[in-house]
Amino acid sequence: MPNYKELIKEIANDLGFHQVSFASLAPLENERAHFEKWLGMGFQGTMNYMARDPEARLDPRRPLLQTRSVIVLAVNYYTPRPPKPGPFHGAVATYAVGRDYHLVIPEKIAIFKEKIDQLLSQKSQSRACTDSAPVYELGLAARHGLGFSGKHTLIIGPKLSGSYNFLAELFLDSELSSFGIEPDGPYKGTCGDCFRCGSACPTGAIQNHGDYFVDARLCISYQTIENKESIPIELRPKLGNWVFGCDICQEVCPYNSKTPTTPWAEFKPEAGATHYLDLLSLLDIKTQAEFKERFSHTPLSRPKRKGILRNALICIGNELAQTGEDKFVLNKLVDFASNEADPLLREHAAWAIAQSNLR
Protein backbone atom coordinates (compact mmCIF):
# COMPACT_ATOMS: atom_id res chain seq x y z
CA MET A 1 0.00 0.00 0.00
CA PRO A 2 1.34 3.49 -0.81
CA ASN A 3 2.27 5.74 2.12
CA TYR A 4 -0.90 7.79 1.88
CA LYS A 5 -0.07 9.88 4.94
CA GLU A 6 3.09 11.21 3.33
CA LEU A 7 1.37 11.68 -0.01
CA ILE A 8 -1.37 13.78 1.61
CA LYS A 9 1.24 15.81 3.46
CA GLU A 10 3.02 16.46 0.17
CA ILE A 11 -0.24 17.71 -1.34
CA ALA A 12 -0.72 20.08 1.59
CA ASN A 13 2.87 21.31 1.43
CA ASP A 14 2.56 21.97 -2.30
CA LEU A 15 -0.47 24.15 -1.55
CA GLY A 16 1.49 26.16 1.03
CA PHE A 17 0.44 24.49 4.28
CA HIS A 18 3.79 24.07 6.02
CA GLN A 19 2.56 21.67 8.72
CA VAL A 20 0.03 18.84 8.51
CA SER A 21 -1.12 16.33 11.10
CA PHE A 22 -3.88 13.77 11.44
CA ALA A 23 -6.11 13.94 14.51
CA SER A 24 -8.06 11.37 16.45
CA LEU A 25 -11.78 11.81 17.16
CA ALA A 26 -11.33 11.35 20.90
CA PRO A 27 -12.71 14.21 23.00
CA LEU A 28 -10.09 16.65 24.24
CA GLU A 29 -10.25 15.42 27.83
CA ASN A 30 -6.72 16.44 28.85
CA GLU A 31 -7.34 19.94 27.53
CA ARG A 32 -10.75 20.22 29.20
CA ALA A 33 -9.47 21.37 32.62
CA HIS A 34 -7.43 24.22 31.12
CA PHE A 35 -10.33 25.45 28.98
CA GLU A 36 -12.86 25.21 31.80
CA LYS A 37 -10.54 27.01 34.23
CA TRP A 38 -10.07 29.82 31.71
CA LEU A 39 -13.84 30.16 31.40
CA GLY A 40 -14.30 29.91 35.15
CA MET A 41 -12.01 32.89 35.73
CA GLY A 42 -14.05 34.95 33.27
CA PHE A 43 -11.03 35.50 31.07
CA GLN A 44 -13.19 35.27 27.93
CA GLY A 45 -14.60 38.73 28.66
CA THR A 46 -17.62 39.50 26.51
CA MET A 47 -16.88 36.61 24.13
CA ASN A 48 -19.89 34.73 25.46
CA TYR A 49 -19.85 32.37 22.48
CA MET A 50 -16.74 30.76 23.99
CA ALA A 51 -18.82 29.47 26.92
CA ARG A 52 -21.70 28.32 24.74
CA ASP A 53 -21.83 24.52 24.48
CA PRO A 54 -18.26 23.85 25.64
CA GLU A 55 -18.75 20.14 24.96
CA ALA A 56 -18.89 20.92 21.24
CA ARG A 57 -15.52 22.67 21.40
CA LEU A 58 -13.95 19.65 23.06
CA ASP A 59 -15.38 17.08 20.64
CA PRO A 60 -13.68 16.88 17.20
CA ARG A 61 -16.68 14.99 15.82
CA ARG A 62 -19.10 17.88 16.18
CA PRO A 63 -18.30 20.31 13.30
CA LEU A 64 -19.41 17.83 10.62
CA LEU A 65 -22.18 15.28 10.90
CA GLN A 66 -20.65 11.82 10.40
CA THR A 67 -17.06 13.04 10.94
CA ARG A 68 -14.69 10.10 10.64
CA SER A 69 -11.36 11.85 10.04
CA VAL A 70 -9.74 15.20 10.85
CA ILE A 71 -6.68 16.77 9.26
CA VAL A 72 -5.11 19.72 11.09
CA LEU A 73 -3.10 22.29 9.12
CA ALA A 74 -0.86 25.27 9.83
CA VAL A 75 -0.22 28.25 7.56
CA ASN A 76 2.62 30.70 8.13
CA TYR A 77 1.41 34.30 7.81
CA TYR A 78 4.57 36.15 8.90
CA THR A 79 5.92 39.19 7.07
CA PRO A 80 8.66 41.39 8.57
CA ARG A 81 7.42 44.63 10.10
CA PRO A 82 9.02 47.69 8.49
CA PRO A 83 9.84 50.86 10.44
CA LYS A 84 6.91 53.09 11.27
CA PRO A 85 6.43 55.34 8.22
CA GLY A 86 5.89 58.54 10.19
CA PRO A 87 3.93 60.18 13.01
CA PHE A 88 0.31 59.25 13.65
CA HIS A 89 0.43 55.83 12.05
CA GLY A 90 -1.12 52.88 13.86
CA ALA A 91 0.28 49.36 13.83
CA VAL A 92 -1.72 46.41 12.49
CA ALA A 93 -1.12 42.91 13.86
CA THR A 94 0.85 40.84 11.36
CA TYR A 95 -1.91 38.29 10.80
CA ALA A 96 -4.17 41.08 9.50
CA VAL A 97 -1.90 42.95 7.08
CA GLY A 98 -3.08 40.94 4.04
CA ARG A 99 -6.36 39.45 2.91
CA ASP A 100 -8.80 37.98 5.42
CA TYR A 101 -7.69 34.43 6.21
CA HIS A 102 -11.35 33.43 6.62
CA LEU A 103 -11.69 34.02 2.87
CA VAL A 104 -8.32 32.66 1.74
CA ILE A 105 -7.74 29.45 3.67
CA PRO A 106 -11.09 27.70 2.92
CA GLU A 107 -10.41 28.18 -0.80
CA LYS A 108 -7.08 26.35 -0.45
CA ILE A 109 -8.60 23.63 1.74
CA ALA A 110 -11.27 23.00 -0.91
CA ILE A 111 -8.49 22.31 -3.42
CA PHE A 112 -6.71 20.15 -0.83
CA LYS A 113 -9.84 18.09 -0.25
CA GLU A 114 -10.42 17.50 -3.96
CA LYS A 115 -6.83 16.31 -4.38
CA ILE A 116 -7.25 13.91 -1.43
CA ASP A 117 -10.40 12.49 -3.02
CA GLN A 118 -8.54 11.99 -6.30
CA LEU A 119 -5.64 10.29 -4.53
CA LEU A 120 -7.92 7.94 -2.59
CA SER A 121 -10.45 7.46 -5.43
CA GLN A 122 -13.31 8.56 -3.21
CA LYS A 123 -15.99 11.24 -2.99
CA SER A 124 -16.19 12.56 0.56
CA GLN A 125 -18.28 15.14 2.35
CA SER A 126 -16.27 17.71 4.25
CA ARG A 127 -16.16 20.91 6.26
CA ALA A 128 -13.22 23.33 6.39
CA CYS A 129 -12.72 25.45 9.49
CA THR A 130 -10.28 28.16 10.45
CA ASP A 131 -11.38 30.00 13.56
CA SER A 132 -14.89 29.65 12.18
CA ALA A 133 -16.51 26.84 14.18
CA PRO A 134 -16.75 25.83 17.86
CA VAL A 135 -13.50 23.85 17.77
CA TYR A 136 -10.77 24.03 20.43
CA GLU A 137 -8.16 24.47 17.73
CA LEU A 138 -5.22 25.12 20.05
CA GLY A 139 -5.87 21.92 21.97
CA LEU A 140 -6.33 19.87 18.82
CA ALA A 141 -3.15 21.25 17.26
CA ALA A 142 -1.07 20.63 20.40
CA ARG A 143 -2.41 17.09 20.86
CA HIS A 144 -1.46 16.12 17.33
CA GLY A 145 1.97 17.56 16.79
CA LEU A 146 1.60 20.95 15.14
CA GLY A 147 3.52 22.40 18.06
CA PHE A 148 3.27 23.07 21.77
CA SER A 149 1.29 25.69 23.64
CA GLY A 150 3.57 28.54 24.70
CA LYS A 151 3.06 30.64 27.81
CA HIS A 152 1.30 33.19 25.59
CA THR A 153 -1.07 30.23 24.79
CA LEU A 154 -0.24 30.33 21.07
CA ILE A 155 0.99 27.20 19.29
CA ILE A 156 4.75 27.28 18.77
CA GLY A 157 5.77 25.05 15.86
CA PRO A 158 8.85 22.83 15.67
CA LYS A 159 12.26 23.77 14.22
CA LEU A 160 11.88 27.50 14.93
CA SER A 161 8.79 27.74 12.73
CA GLY A 162 7.46 29.95 15.51
CA SER A 163 3.96 31.04 16.38
CA TYR A 164 2.98 33.25 13.43
CA ASN A 165 0.67 30.55 12.12
CA PHE A 166 -2.99 30.22 11.25
CA LEU A 167 -4.57 26.92 12.30
CA ALA A 168 -7.17 25.18 10.17
CA GLU A 169 -8.99 21.85 10.03
CA LEU A 170 -10.51 19.64 7.39
CA PHE A 171 -13.28 17.39 8.71
CA LEU A 172 -14.10 14.41 6.49
CA ASP A 173 -16.80 11.75 6.50
CA SER A 174 -14.33 9.24 5.02
CA GLU A 175 -12.28 6.83 7.12
CA LEU A 176 -8.61 7.64 6.54
CA SER A 177 -7.52 4.81 8.83
CA SER A 178 -8.64 2.37 6.12
CA PHE A 179 -5.76 3.76 4.04
CA GLY A 180 -3.24 3.12 6.80
CA ILE A 181 -3.37 6.68 8.14
CA GLU A 182 -3.25 6.85 11.93
CA PRO A 183 -3.40 9.93 14.21
CA ASP A 184 -0.20 11.81 14.98
CA GLY A 185 1.05 12.24 18.53
CA PRO A 186 2.01 15.46 20.31
CA TYR A 187 5.16 17.47 19.69
CA LYS A 188 7.36 17.85 22.77
CA GLY A 189 8.47 21.42 23.34
CA THR A 190 8.75 23.88 26.20
CA CYS A 191 9.26 27.55 27.01
CA GLY A 192 11.50 26.55 29.92
CA ASP A 193 12.01 29.43 32.35
CA CYS A 194 11.43 32.04 29.66
CA PHE A 195 8.60 34.49 30.31
CA ARG A 196 9.53 37.26 27.90
CA CYS A 197 6.01 37.34 26.48
CA GLY A 198 4.44 38.00 29.87
CA SER A 199 7.09 40.50 30.94
CA ALA A 200 6.72 42.48 27.70
CA CYS A 201 2.90 42.55 27.69
CA PRO A 202 1.97 46.17 28.57
CA THR A 203 -1.28 45.19 30.25
CA GLY A 204 -0.18 42.05 32.13
CA ALA A 205 -2.66 39.90 30.20
CA ILE A 206 -0.50 36.74 30.36
CA GLN A 207 -0.82 35.26 33.83
CA ASN A 208 0.29 32.19 35.76
CA HIS A 209 -2.54 30.52 37.66
CA GLY A 210 -0.87 27.13 38.08
CA ASP A 211 -0.79 27.13 34.28
CA TYR A 212 -0.52 30.02 31.87
CA PHE A 213 -3.62 31.85 30.69
CA VAL A 214 -4.43 35.01 28.78
CA ASP A 215 -6.98 37.28 30.42
CA ALA A 216 -8.71 38.52 27.29
CA ARG A 217 -10.08 41.52 29.17
CA LEU A 218 -6.52 42.85 29.46
CA CYS A 219 -5.33 41.76 26.02
CA ILE A 220 -4.74 44.54 23.48
CA SER A 221 -5.98 42.30 20.67
CA TYR A 222 -9.24 41.68 22.52
CA GLN A 223 -9.73 45.35 23.34
CA THR A 224 -9.10 46.55 19.80
CA ILE A 225 -11.05 43.79 18.02
CA GLU A 226 -13.58 42.00 20.23
CA ASN A 227 -14.59 44.76 22.64
CA LYS A 228 -17.47 46.64 21.05
CA GLU A 229 -17.80 49.28 23.75
CA SER A 230 -15.58 51.90 25.37
CA ILE A 231 -11.99 50.86 26.07
CA PRO A 232 -11.28 51.26 29.81
CA ILE A 233 -9.47 54.53 30.48
CA GLU A 234 -6.73 52.82 32.49
CA LEU A 235 -5.87 50.60 29.51
CA ARG A 236 -5.83 53.29 26.83
CA PRO A 237 -2.22 54.51 27.35
CA LYS A 238 -1.05 50.88 27.30
CA LEU A 239 -2.40 50.33 23.79
CA GLY A 240 0.45 52.44 22.42
CA ASN A 241 0.00 52.69 18.64
CA TRP A 242 -1.75 49.34 18.10
CA VAL A 243 -4.79 50.24 16.02
CA PHE A 244 -5.75 46.60 15.34
CA GLY A 245 -4.52 43.64 17.33
CA CYS A 246 -1.07 43.27 18.90
CA ASP A 247 2.10 41.26 18.24
CA ILE A 248 4.20 42.14 21.29
CA CYS A 249 4.14 38.66 22.88
CA GLN A 250 5.21 37.14 19.56
CA GLU A 251 7.83 39.78 18.76
CA VAL A 252 9.80 39.02 21.93
CA CYS A 253 9.49 35.21 21.71
CA PRO A 254 12.87 33.52 21.01
CA TYR A 255 11.11 30.87 18.93
CA ASN A 256 10.20 33.61 16.43
CA SER A 257 13.79 34.75 15.89
CA LYS A 258 14.07 32.93 12.54
CA THR A 259 10.49 32.79 11.34
CA PRO A 260 10.42 32.60 7.53
CA THR A 261 8.30 34.97 5.48
CA THR A 262 4.96 33.55 4.37
CA PRO A 263 4.93 32.06 0.86
CA TRP A 264 1.27 33.03 0.49
CA ALA A 265 0.90 36.23 -1.54
CA GLU A 266 -2.56 36.72 -0.03
CA PHE A 267 -1.07 37.34 3.43
CA LYS A 268 1.51 39.89 2.32
CA PRO A 269 0.85 43.59 3.06
CA GLU A 270 0.37 44.58 -0.57
CA ALA A 271 -2.70 42.30 -0.65
CA GLY A 272 -4.49 44.06 2.20
CA ALA A 273 -4.27 46.76 4.82
CA THR A 274 -0.43 46.82 5.21
CA HIS A 275 1.47 47.01 8.53
CA TYR A 276 0.46 50.59 9.38
CA LEU A 277 -2.60 52.77 8.91
CA ASP A 278 -2.64 56.56 8.61
CA LEU A 279 -4.62 57.37 11.74
CA LEU A 280 -5.77 60.82 10.66
CA SER A 281 -7.11 59.55 7.34
CA LEU A 282 -9.21 57.01 9.24
CA LEU A 283 -11.11 59.90 10.81
CA ASP A 284 -12.28 60.88 7.32
CA ILE A 285 -14.28 57.65 6.98
CA LYS A 286 -17.81 58.92 7.56
CA THR A 287 -19.98 55.84 7.07
CA GLN A 288 -19.89 52.08 7.53
CA ALA A 289 -20.32 51.72 3.76
CA GLU A 290 -17.10 53.70 3.18
CA PHE A 291 -15.34 51.60 5.79
CA LYS A 292 -16.56 48.36 4.22
CA GLU A 293 -15.39 49.43 0.77
CA ARG A 294 -11.87 49.97 2.13
CA PHE A 295 -11.50 47.02 4.51
CA SER A 296 -14.06 44.31 3.66
CA HIS A 297 -11.38 42.01 2.19
CA THR A 298 -9.24 42.22 5.32
CA PRO A 299 -9.59 41.11 8.96
CA LEU A 300 -9.94 44.79 9.91
CA SER A 301 -13.59 44.63 8.92
CA ARG A 302 -14.44 42.82 12.17
CA PRO A 303 -14.61 45.80 14.59
CA LYS A 304 -16.36 47.89 11.90
CA ARG A 305 -15.99 51.65 11.51
CA LYS A 306 -16.83 52.37 15.12
CA GLY A 307 -14.20 50.02 16.50
CA ILE A 308 -11.34 51.05 14.19
CA LEU A 309 -11.99 54.76 14.67
CA ARG A 310 -12.21 54.29 18.44
CA ASN A 311 -8.81 52.57 18.34
CA ALA A 312 -7.36 55.27 16.08
CA LEU A 313 -8.42 57.99 18.48
CA ILE A 314 -6.63 56.23 21.34
CA CYS A 315 -3.46 55.85 19.24
CA ILE A 316 -3.61 59.54 18.31
CA GLY A 317 -4.04 60.47 21.98
CA ASN A 318 -1.10 58.30 22.99
CA GLU A 319 1.13 59.97 20.38
CA LEU A 320 0.01 63.43 21.50
CA ALA A 321 0.94 62.47 25.06
CA GLN A 322 4.48 61.79 23.80
CA THR A 323 4.91 64.70 21.39
CA GLY A 324 2.81 67.42 22.98
CA GLU A 325 0.49 69.86 21.25
CA ASP A 326 0.06 69.56 17.49
CA LYS A 327 -2.35 72.24 16.23
CA PHE A 328 -3.20 70.45 12.99
CA VAL A 329 -4.00 67.20 14.79
CA LEU A 330 -5.95 68.95 17.53
CA ASN A 331 -8.03 70.84 14.96
CA LYS A 332 -8.67 67.54 13.19
CA LEU A 333 -9.88 65.98 16.44
CA VAL A 334 -12.10 68.93 17.31
CA ASP A 335 -13.64 68.89 13.83
CA PHE A 336 -14.20 65.13 14.10
CA ALA A 337 -15.85 65.40 17.52
CA SER A 338 -18.08 68.26 16.34
CA ASN A 339 -19.45 66.28 13.40
CA GLU A 340 -19.51 62.72 14.75
CA ALA A 341 -22.91 61.32 15.78
CA ASP A 342 -21.66 58.42 17.89
CA PRO A 343 -21.25 59.44 21.56
CA LEU A 344 -18.61 56.76 22.19
CA LEU A 345 -16.40 58.14 19.43
CA ARG A 346 -16.93 61.71 20.62
CA GLU A 347 -15.80 60.70 24.11
CA HIS A 348 -12.68 58.98 22.76
CA ALA A 349 -11.91 62.08 20.68
CA ALA A 350 -12.20 64.26 23.79
CA TRP A 351 -9.86 61.88 25.63
CA ALA A 352 -7.34 62.12 22.78
CA ILE A 353 -7.45 65.91 22.84
CA ALA A 354 -6.82 65.91 26.58
CA GLN A 355 -3.63 63.88 26.16
CA SER A 356 -1.86 66.82 24.48
CA ASN A 357 -1.80 68.57 27.86
CA LEU A 358 -0.10 65.70 29.66
CA ARG A 359 3.39 66.23 28.27
C-alpha positions, 0 to 999 in steps of 0.5 A, a space after each residue: 500500500 502506498 504511504 498515503 499519509 506522506 502523499 497527503 502531506 506532500 499535497 498540503 505542502 505543495 499548496 502552502 500548508 507548512 505543517 500537517 497532522 492527522 487527529 483522532 476523534 477522541 474528546 479533548 479530555 486532557 485539555 478540558 481542565 485548562 479550557 474550563 478554568 479559563 472560562 471559570 475565571 471569566 477570562 473570555 470577557 464579553 466573548 460569550 460564544 466561547 462558553 456556549 456549548 463547551 462540549 462541542 468545542 472539546 469534541 472533534 466529531 461535532 463540526 461535521 455530521 458523520 465526521 470520521 477523520 480530521 486533518 489539522 493544518 498550519 499556515 505561516 502568515 509572517 511578514 517582517 514589520 518595516 519601520 513606522 512610516 511617520 507620526 500618527 500611524 497605527 500598527 496592524 497585527 501581522 496576521 491582519 496585514 493581508 487578505 482575510 484568512 477566513 476568505 483565503 484558507 477555505 479556498 485552499 482547503 477546498 483544493 486540498 480536499 479535492 486532491 485527497 479524493 482523487 488520490 484515494 479514489 473517493 468522494 467525501 463530504 467535508 467541512 473546512 474550518 479556520 477560527 470559524 466553528 466551535 473547535 478548540 483548535 489550540 488543543 487539537 493542534 497541540 495534541 497532534 503535533 503541530 507544536 506546543 502551547 507557549 506561555 502566551 497560549 499560542 501554538 509554537 511550531 517545531 524547528 523554529 517555525 514559531 507562532 505566526 501561524 494560522 490553524 485550520 482543520 478539514 473534517 471528512 466523513 471518510 475513514 482515513 484509517 482504512 488507508 493506513 493513516 493513523 493519528 499523529 502524537 504530540 510534539 514535545 516542546 517547552 518555554 523553559 524558564 522564559 517568560 519574555 512574552 508575559 514581561 513584555 505585555 503592557 497590560 499584564 494579560 499573560 498570567 500564571 494561575 498554576 498554568 498560563 492563561 491570557 486574560 482577554 479583558 486585558 489583552 490589546 488584541 481583545 480590546 481593539 477587536 472583540 470589545 465593542 464598547 468603550 476601552 477602559 481609560 486605564 488601559 488606553 495609554 497601554 495600547 500604544 500605537 496598536 490600532 488593530 490587534 497586537 504582536 508584542 508577545 510574539 515579537 519578543 518570543 525567542 522561537 520567532 527569531 528565525 520565522 520565515 516569510 509567508 509564501 502566500 501572496 494573499 497574506 503579504 501587506 500589498 494584498 491588504 491593509 499593510 502594517 500601518 494605517 494613517 490614523 488621521 485619514 481614518 477619521 475621514 471615513 464617515 460611514 460604515 459603507 465607506 469603511 466596508 469598501 476599504 477594509 471588507 477584504 481584510 480582517 480589519 472589517 471585524 470591529 467595523 468603523 466604530 471600532 477602528 476609529 475608536 482605536 485610532 483615536 486612542 493611538 492619536 491620543 497616545 502619540 500626543 501624550 508623547 509629542 505634545 500639542 500639534 495644532 493640525 491634529 488637535 483641529 482635526 480631532 475637534 472637527 471630528 468630535 463636532 461632526 460625529 454622531 456616535 457618543 462613544 467616538 466623541 468621548 474617545 476624541 475628547 480623551 485624545 485631545 486631553 492627552 496633548 496637555 499631559 506632556 
